[in-house]
Amino acid sequence: DSVEQAQMIVRNVEELDYVSPNSVLYNSLIDCITKNGGLNAPSQSEDVLAKMRQMHHEGHSDVRPNPYAYSMVLTCCARSQDKGAAERADRILMNMEQMYEEGHSDVIANDRCYSAVITAWARNGSVKAVQRSLDLLDRMEHNLKEDKPHGRPNAHCYNACIHAVAKSDLSGSQKARKCQEILQRMIDQKEKGFHESAPTLVTYSTILNACAYANGDRNDKKEAFNLAKSCFQALLESKDMKPCPSCYTNFFLVISRLLKPGEVRDMLAEATYKEASADGGKIDRQVLKNFRNASPVIANKLLSDEEKLSARNTLRPMMQ
């Protein structure tokens, strides 16, 4: 496979007398491992990183782990299905910060490094993952406040935290509150002038999806619905962005999963569909499918024959 071929190339270069291995060579190997994936990819990529550190310590000046190498190893962890990938990524990140404090000024945990670790925790799905993601976000905000060289928050990092909340087994009300807190932090950062932390369409779409799958009792689901409704309303009133098809898809999902069938549900589904229709280009097959699920009666009344066929064709592959 491609990883074995890349490892063979590296070994061949290492055995040559007239060519010295350098960071580019090992970075390319880490990149290959990361892109190829696999259950052992995180340990393989970390082994290459450890080898680079050892070679540099032994006097190979052309081999030095740089932030790119670290970020690729952390990205490898973030993409892995391995249960221990998040803990591995977290440990590497903490080691980076410790090395910087010990005088290794070139070992800087940048935004990509932090983002990869938060993403790894988001894929973990546990309550611990939510808290650890928020801890890392706190650290990034502290880096920004204290003007430290390490990673500073951006929208992708905040969105990864929201995703961690969405994937967790927290109750509906807990998910709603955590999502609301993270969204408010993003808004606060934007108001301070840090526009790279401003909420994006991905932010709102992820929150809507988290609310749609809220579990718990009636009050949990009510709190989740109220957050989803306020987020969607904020999008409609925003001067900076408008709901995308994914936002409409997830809001219809909120309607169908959190509201009981009846007049209120039908009215909200109809108003949402008309808003999407007026918005131009915001209706795709998934939007139509979720609209039909939210309110079949209203959908049959409002959809054209062509749209009904499109919605049915979206459902058919799922039924086969």
C-alpha positions, -999 to +999 in steps of 0.1 A: +000+000+000+010+037-002+022+039+034+045+009+030+058+024-002+065+057+015+082+040+044+104+021+020+114+053+003+123+068+036+144+038+046+162+039+012+171+076+017+183+069+052+207+043+039+223+065+012+257+081+020+253+111-003+218+122+007+208+134+041+172+129+053+154+162+062+122+174+077+104+175+044+110+138+039+095+128+073+067+154+070+057+137+037+056+103+054+034+117+082+012+133+055+009+100+037+000+081+069-026+107+078-043+106+044-042+068+042-058+065+076-064+032+093-066+021+130-029+022+135-023+055+117-021+077+149+006+055+165+025+053+131+025+090+127+035+096+163+064+071+158+077+092+129+074+123+150+094+107+178+120+096+154+124+132+141+129+144+177+155+117+183+174+125+151+174+162+159+187+155+194+215+133+179+227+162+157+207+159+125+201+196+120+180+191+089+155+171+108+134+191+132+097+186+140+079+218+131+043+229+138+032+214+105+045+179+115+027+182+149-005+194+133-006+165+108-001+140+136-029+156+156-050+157+124-043+120+120-057+114+156-087+136+148-096+114+118-091+081+136-117+057+148-094+045+175-110+050+210-078+063+225-072+089+197-085+119+216-063+111+247-033+106+224-039+139+207-044+157+240-011+143+254+008+154+223-006+189+226+003+192+263+038+180+255+041+207+228+033+234+253+056+219+279+085+218+254+079+255+245+080+264+282+113+245+285+129+266+257+120+249+225+107+281+209+100+265+175+074+241+191+043+262+190+008+247+193-009+267+166-046+271+158-046+239+136-031+219+165-058+229+189-085+225+164-074+190+156-074+180+193-109+195+198-121+176+168-106+144+181-126+149+214-157+157+194-155+123+177-151+107+211-188+113+220-185+112+258-194+137+285-157+139+293-151+149+256-174+179+261-156+192+291-122+186+277-132+205+245-144+234+265-112+233+286-091+236+254-113+265+242-107+282+276-070+278+270-072+293+235-091+323+248-065+327+275-038+326+248-056+354+230-061+375+261-025+371+273-010+374+238+006+340+239+020+325+207-001+293+210-034+286+193-061+313+194-098+306+190-115+307+156-149+297+143-137+262+134-126+255+170-159+268+185-179+247+159-159+216+169-169+222+205-205+225+195-201+193+176-187+176+207-218+187+226-240+174+198-223+140+198-224+136+235-251+118+256-260+149+275-297+155+280-316+179+257-316+208+281-279+203+289-271+203+252-291+234+246-274+253+274-239+243+263-246+252+227-261+285+238-230+292+259-206+285+231-226+306+206-226+335+230-188+332+234-185+334+197-207+365+196-187+381+224-154+375+206-168+390+174-180+421+193-145+425+207-132+427+172-120+391+167-141+384+136-124+350+129-144+337+159-178+350+146-206+324+142-209+309+108-236+289+090-219+258+102-223+270+137-261+275+134-266+243+114-247+222+140-267+237+168-300+230+150-289+194+144-279+190+181-313+203+192-331+181+167-316+150+184-321+162+220-331+134+243-347+135+277-381+145+290-406+170+278-388+199+294-355+189+279-370+188+244-388+221+250-356+239+259-339+224+229-367+235+206-366+271+220-329+273+213-333+260+178-362+284+171-342+314+184-311+304+164-331+301+132-349+334+139-315+350+144-303+337+110-334+351+093-328+385+108-290+385+103-275+411+080-243+390+075-258+356+064-290+338+056-300+302+062-283+276+039-300+244+027-284+226+056-300+250+081-334+245+066-329+207+065-320+207+102-348+231+112-374+209+095-358+180+115-363+200+147-399+205+138-406+169+130-387+155+160-396+180+188-431+191+180-462+168+182-482+165+150-509+192+149-517+227+139-487+244+155-463+220+138-480+224+104-480+262+107-443+263+115-434+239+087-455+259+062-439+292+073-404+277+071-410+263+036-423+296+023-393+313+038-370+289+020-389+294-013-387+331-010-350+329-002-341+315-036-320+284-042-323+272-006-344+242-014-327+209-023-339+173-021-330+169+015-349+200+025-379+187+006-377+153+023-375+168+057-404+192+049-426+162+039-416+144+072-424+175+092-459+181+077-471+157+050-504+174+046-489+209+041-462+195+018-488+178-004-506+211-006-476+233-014-452+212-033-453+210-071-455+175-087-418+178-096-409+186-060-430+157-047-412+134-070-378+147-059-387+142-022-399+106-029-367+099-048-347+110-018-366+086+004-365+056-020-328+048-016-332+049+022-360+023+020-341-002-002 
